[in-house]
Structures are given as C-alpha cells and as structure tokens.
Amino acid sequence: MGNNIEKLPLKKRIISGIAIGLLYASLMAGYDYVTEDSFSLVKFIFNSLFFGLVMSYAFRYKVSR
C-alpha cells in the first residue's frame, strides 16, 4: 500500500519547466509594470530560465498511489 515513485520523462520536464518559467517571468514583469519599474529583457530571460530549471529539478518525480 505504498506510493509508486517514478521519474518523469525528460521531454515532459523540459516542457513544464519552460511553461512554468515563462509564467513566473510574466508575473514578475507584470509586477515591475505595476510598480513602475522599467522592463528588462535580460531580467525576464534570467527569471524564466532560472525558475524553470529549479522547478524542473524540484518536480522530477511523479508520485502516484
């Protein structure tokens, strides 16, 4: 009656990392817009890549019952 732990395929991890990274970077760019900071493409790319890589690494396993 334990949990099954399996590693997600690399393709799925890359796609979800890109999607999550872009969502996070968009939210941070929206926050910069609201606080009247200037838009920085370098900051946007860094936010999306760094956060996407961290989330891909953090959620590399699928746990099912």
Secondary structure, DSSP 4 states (H G I P E B T S, - for coil): ---EEEEPPHHHHHHHHHHHHHHHHHHHHHHHHHTTPPP-HHHHHHHHHHHHHHHHHHT-EEEE-
